[in-house]
Amino acid sequence: MKETIMAVALKGLSDNARKTSISELNGRLADSIALALAVKQAHWNVKGRNFIAVHELFDTVHTNLREQIDVMAERVQQLDGVAIGTAEKVSGATTLPEYPTDLTRAEDHIRALCDRFRDHGERLRIAIDATDEAGDADTADIFTAASRSVDKDLWFMESHLEE
C-alpha cells in the first residue's frame, strides 16, 4: 500500500490526536474569527476621550487575532482536515456571545471585548490540555502561543479602564 505525503508527515501522531486537534482547532478558529469581527465592530464604532489610542489598540488586537486565525487554519490543513471559517459556520459554531452593535463609548467596547477575551482565553487553555493529552504537542504549542497573545491583549485593553 502506498503512503500519502500527509501520512509520512504525520508519523508518530495517532488518529485520535489528529481528530482531537482538528476539532479543537476548528472550535477555537470559530471563536477567534467571531472575536476578530467583534474587535472590528468596536474599532469602527468607538468614540470617547481616548479615541485614537483605543482605535489604534483595536487595530493591533485585530492583527494579533488574524495571525492566530491563520496559524490555526493552516494547522488544520497540516492535519489533513478542513478549516471551517465561513461567516455562516462561524456564527453557528462560536461559543462567544453575540457582540452588541449599539455600543459607542470606548469603555463599553473595552468591557464587552474583555469579557469575550477572558472566555476565549479560558477555552484556549482547555484546548492546550486536550491536544496535549491527545498527544499533539505541536497543536498544544499553537494554542499556548494564542493564549499568551490573548492574555496580553486583554491586559492592554483592561489597562484602559479606570478602576
Salt bridges, closest charged atoms under 4 A:
GLU3 OE2 - LYS11 NZ 3.63
ASP15 OD1 - ARG18 NH2 3.02
ASP15 OD2 - LYS19 NZ 3.02
GLU24 OE1 - ARG28 NH1 3.72
ASP31 OD2 - ARG28 NH2 2.78
ASP59 OD1 - LYS40 NZ 3.03
ASP59 OD1 - HIS43 NE2 3.51
GLU107 OE2 - ARG49 NH2 3.69
GLU107 OE1 - ARG105 NH2 3.36
ASP115 OD1 - ARG118 NH1 2.97
ASP136 OD1 - ARG75 NH2 2.90
ASP151 OD2 - ARG125 NH1 3.14
GLU158 OE2 - ARG118 NH2 2.64
GLU162 OE2 - ARG49 NH2 3.38
